[in-house]
């Protein structure tokens, strides 16, 4: 099961499009540019407006622009805004029911710590970092995303 939904994935595409075109972008051009359904793009743009990621302008010269610079938005914020809150395990739900072995579970606290670390990493990844791509230079004083290839075990 992917951590990021299709809606969040498409939202990243839409936000990257608007990041590259600060003068404005329309739903039709975004949908056509990525080969996506216009209605799905329009629905995501509407939600991005309601969640404070983009601003929509009506009229003949209307369209959408980022509400804030991409370096002021992070991946955790986007995922939380568009999807159910990320939970590594059922027992990590805030105020929710826990499994029947939670009181004696030997790994519950460690799973919660891993969950916090993953959330922490997602919170440090700005959308601008994602939009730069792997070959783009990093801003001075900021770490960039690094692609690390992990060997795959074959069984």
N, C-alpha and C positions, 0 to 999 in steps of 0.2 A: 504494500500500500504506500503510495507516494505521500510525502509530507506536504507537498504543495498541490493544491487542487488545480484542475484545468482552468477554473476561473482566475485563480491567482497567477497562473502561468501566462494566460492571455493578458491579464492586467499588467504584468511586467512588460510584455510586448508593447502594449498601448502606451505605457508610461515612458518606455525607451523611445518610441516614436515621437512623443511630445517633447521629450528631453532634447532630441536632435533637431526639432523644429520649434524653437521658442516663439515663433511668430504666430502659431496656432495650427491645429490639425482638426480635421473633421472626421466624423465616424465613418463616412463612406471611403475616404482616402486611406484611413487606417485599415479598415476591413479589406479593401482591395489590395493594399500593400502587403498584407500578410496572408491573403487568401482565406479570410475568416468570414463567418456569417455577419452581415451588417447588423442584424437585430441583436446578436450576442454582444458585439462590440458596443452597440448603443446602450444595452443594459449594463454592461460593465462600466462604461463611462458615467452613466447615471449614478451607479453605486459609488464610483470613485469621487464624484462630486459631493455626494452626501457624506462621505467619510473624510473629506478634507484633503484629497490628493490632487484634484484638478478643479478648475473653474470653467464653467460653460458660459459662452457668450452667444446670445441669440442674434438672429438677423442675417442679412445677406453676407456680411463679412464676419459672421460668427464662427464658432469653433471652440476648441478646448485648449487650455494651457495648464501647465503645472501650477498648483497653488503655492508650492514652496520649491526651492531648488532641490534637485535630486540628492545632493549631498546632505540635506537636512531630513531625509526620509530613510528609514532602514527596513530591512527585509522582515524582521519580526513584526514591526508595526503594520506593514502591508498584509502579512499573513493573518494577523489577529483581526484586522479590519474586515477582511473578506471571507475568512473561513471560521470554522469552529476553533476555539482556542486549542493550540497544539498541546497534546499530552503524550508523553512517552509511554505511560501505562495508566490503566484505569485508576490506580491508587494515587495518582498525581492530581486528580481533579480537586479543585478547590471547593470545599463544601459539598461535594458529591458523595455518593455511596462508595464504599470501598469493598474490596472482596472479602470473603469470609475468613481468610487467613491473615488479613492485615495485622491483627494484634500480635501475631507470632512470626510474621514474615522476616526472614533473615536478610533480605536484600531491599526492603522497601526504602530505607533511608538512602542507600547507595543509588537506587534508581532515581529517587528524587534529586540527588546531587547531579547525576548525569543529565537529567532533564533541565536543571538550572544551568548547567554548562552549555548545553545545546542552545537554549534560549539566549544565553549571554552572547554566544557567537553570532546568532542570527541578528541580535540587536546591534552588533558592531559592524555589520555589513551594510553600507549605505547603497542606495539604489544607483548613485553615481558610479560606485565601484563596479557594479554589475554592468552598467551601460558602457564603461570604458573598454571592456574586453580584455583578454589575457595579454595582448601584445602592446597595449597602450601604456605610456609611462605613468607612474604613480605621482600623486601630488607630493611636494616636499613635506616631510614630517609625518606622512601617513603610510601605513602599511598597505600593501595591495593584496588583492586576492591571489593566492598562489595555487596553481593546479599541481596536486601531488598525485602521482600515479601509484596506486597500490597494487601489488601483485595479486592476481586472482588465483586462489587455490583450485586445483582441479582434482576431482575425486575419482 
